[in-house]
Amino acid sequence: MDILWWGLTIVLFALSFVGIVYPIIPSVVAIWGGFAVYQFLVNPDELSLWFWISMVVLSGVLIAADIIANSYFVKKYGGSKTSETIAAIATIVGSFVFPPFGIILVPFLAVLVSELIIQKDIMKAAKVGFATIIGFLGGSLAKILIQLLMIVWFILAVIF
């Protein structure tokens, strides 16, 4: 049975990375699902309190990374609050429209159009549109690194 549970844990960890391209899949939940499978079905005494506290903190950082990166870049390049909201919604919609490229193109176009309507300046709207791409890529890179850290920490906690 351990092989089955380890297989499920690995699948959940892999699914967490799929969540970077398809934001509808919650990466944090997938990683925690892997932790839970191990904790409750493989070895309930292995993972320390320090591990769990650290994972809660890293999970908070993981969730915030995406929001902060997108928000920061849209604000930095003069985008409106409306564009921040549209970028977040368009990222989710874009993951289903023309995947995987839609996750970049749909938010860019949505923010470009919304900023064009709001500010009526094509150059500024394009700048804010590109800022959503930079924010998405920055947030995705941060999420990848944090998720890798969490998984490596888990492996080290299990081995040692």
BELHUJO-V505604 format. One record per helix or strand of 2 or more residues. SS is the DSSP state (A for helix, B for strand). FROM is the first residue (numbers start at 1). TO is the last residue. If there is no record, write none. Layout:
((SS;FROM;TO) (SS;FROM;TO))
//
This chain:
((A;2;21) (A;27;42) (A;49;76) (A;81;94) (A;102;119) (A;122;159))
//
